[in-house]
Amino acid sequence: MLVERMRPHTSTIFAEMSALAVRTGAINLGQGFPDTDGPASLLDDAAANIRAGINQYPPGVGVAELRTAVAAHQRRFYGLEVDPDAVLVTTGATEAIASAVLALCEPGDEVVTFQPYYDSYAATIALAGAVLRPVPLRPPTFGFDPDELRAAFSARTRVVLVNTPHNPTGAVFDREQLTFIGELAAEHGAVVVTDEVYEHMVYDGRAHVPMATLPGMAERTLTISSVGKTFSVTGWKVGWVHGPAELVAAVRAVKQFLTYVSGAPFQPAIATALALPDSFYGQLAADLQRKRDLLSAGLRSAGFTVFDTAGTYFVVTDVRPLGYADGAEFCWSLPERVGVAAVPVSVFCADPELGRPLVRFAFCKRDEVLAAAVERLVAVRAPTG
Ligand SMILES: *Cc1c(COP(=O)(O)O)cnc(C)c1O
């Protein structure tokens, strides 16, 4: 029954792996959601808003307080001047990305993105009838080859979809890489759509660089982020996009007929949370950096090759030193064998070969959960003859 363009995208690996984890009682390091609540003030504000009757349709563009708070956040952290009227609130970053691609791409237009990629990208591009032009990010650094990136562009390139900090690899693009991407986009008249949902999760003193802060890029960039990762409320699905008025108007035209609006009681609460002091944001990154170190060390001692994670919730490993060639096979048997769930990187790739031996683990979990997972993973090595 399903239309052909969606047939390769019928299920998400996260749902399958989470179901398997529940069935086997495994510790779920597959799906990237935190197992602790976000700031109490945020939760209290949202609950109070529901009790106070903020439960009907908010304005189509989002509540004014939140749009103003997003603009203030962009000024505070990046020195970006954003007009609150150029901010559109969406149903998570996912809807912002989908609306942008659907708004900007005619059937047959091309979207350049990096693979592995967040799984909604390929499905969204397929929905739009657009063509995915994936550029590999390879271990150990998960950078791109400039020649391969250049070769992915054509006269039909309409959008460059950039995710930094990057899920699943944990890579954080630096200024030089972003400049190169931006120059190619400008050369080809393409719009850059950036997915920055992990903007506050960069480690070892690194800085997140928004594409829109680079010279000349604000005028061709749609910047997207959301509340789920920053405030540990991945089920709330409130996001936003900002950029040039014309582009945001195009995104809005599509967005209003996808969900129209959402999250009325959450939006004002998030506006307040975005103004939390630097100590909140600093603690978030420090906690996650410690968790990254805990899990990475454990995986290393269990025998995995572990790649450096500069940002996000995730660490990518290579399972070949353990005697396995295929990360998907490894992940399907892992919950049963040792009681831990993880996700194969090949499912994030247009060319599964690229991610064949790679497996992603999420470290956005309580320290004791990570420690228990590490203890179980010691038994992971394949039996040898
Ligand atoms: C979690 C995630 C999203 C989804 O964000 P929502 O606000 O929940 O829609 C988008 N992009 C990446 C890279 C993610 O990891």
The ligand as an SDF file (V2000), in Angstrom:
LIG
                    3D

 15 15  0  0  0  0  0  0  0  0999 V2000
   17.3920   13.9910   18.4300 C   0  0  0  0  0  0  0  0  0  0  0  0
   17.7600   14.5840   17.0990 C   0  0  0  0  0  0  0  0  0  0  0  0
   16.8380   15.3340   16.3540 C   0  0  0  0  0  0  0  0  0  0  0  0
   15.3880   15.4250   16.7510 C   0  0  0  0  0  0  0  0  0  0  0  0
   15.0780   16.5370   17.4500 O   0  0  0  0  0  0  0  0  0  0  0  0
   13.5840   16.7630   17.9610 P   0  0  0  0  0  0  0  0  0  0  0  0
   13.6110   18.1100   18.5030 O   0  0  0  0  0  0  0  0  0  0  0  0
   13.2840   15.7020   18.9690 O   0  0  0  0  0  0  0  0  0  0  0  0
   12.6880   16.6110   16.7710 O   0  0  0  0  0  0  0  0  0  0  0  0
   17.2550   15.9480   15.1940 C   0  0  0  0  0  0  0  0  0  0  0  0
   18.5210   15.8050   14.7530 N   0  0  0  0  0  0  0  0  0  0  0  0
   19.4270   15.0670   15.4100 C   0  0  0  0  0  0  0  0  0  0  0  0
   20.7990   14.9520   14.8700 C   0  0  0  0  0  0  0  0  0  0  0  0
   19.0760   14.4150   16.5900 C   0  0  0  0  0  0  0  0  0  0  0  0
   19.9630   13.6270   17.2140 O   0  0  0  0  0  0  0  0  0  0  0  0
  1  2  1  0
  2  3  1  0
  2 14  2  0
  3  4  1  0
  3 10  2  0
  4  5  1  0
  5  6  1  0
  6  7  2  0
  6  8  1  0
  6  9  1  0
 10 11  1  0
 11 12  2  0
 12 13  1  0
 12 14  1  0
 14 15  1  0
M  END
$$$$
